[in-house]
Amino acid sequence: MNLSSNYKMINFEYSSTVQYIFVLICVFSTHKISIEAYYASTIF
């Protein structure tokens, strides 16, 4: 019983960390795209 709840906590922490990293990657890639678009608009 205790082991199961402990596993659930670890699983929850792992999934929230993965979600956080995923959000960071999404935000970074959108910023990267907008920065590239900004540079492209200044070049052209």
C-alpha positions in Angstrom: 0.0 0.0 0.0 2.7 2.5 1.0 4.9 1.4 -1.9 2.0 2.0 -4.3 1.4 5.6 -3.1 5.1 6.3 -3.1 5.2 5.1 -6.8 2.3 7.3 -7.6 4.1 10.3 -6.1 7.3 9.6 -8.1 5.2 9.0 -11.2 3.4 12.3 -10.7 6.7 14.2 -10.1 8.2 12.6 -13.2 5.2 13.5 -15.4 5.1 17.1 -14.2 8.8 17.5 -14.8 8.4 16.1 -18.4 5.4 18.5 -18.9 7.6 21.4 -17.7 10.4 20.5 -20.0 8.0 20.1 -22.9 6.5 23.6 -22.2 10.0 25.0 -22.1 10.9 23.4 -25.4 7.7 24.8 -27.0 8.2 28.3 -25.7 11.9 28.2 -26.7 11.1 27.0 -30.3 8.3 29.6 -30.7 10.7 32.4 -29.6 13.4 31.0 -31.9 10.9 31.0 -34.8 9.9 34.6 -34.0 13.5 35.7 -33.7 14.3 34.1 -37.0 11.3 35.7 -38.6 12.4 39.1 -37.1 15.9 38.7 -38.6 14.4 37.6 -41.9 12.2 40.7 -42.0 15.1 43.0 -41.2 17.3 41.3 -43.9 14.6 41.5 -46.6 
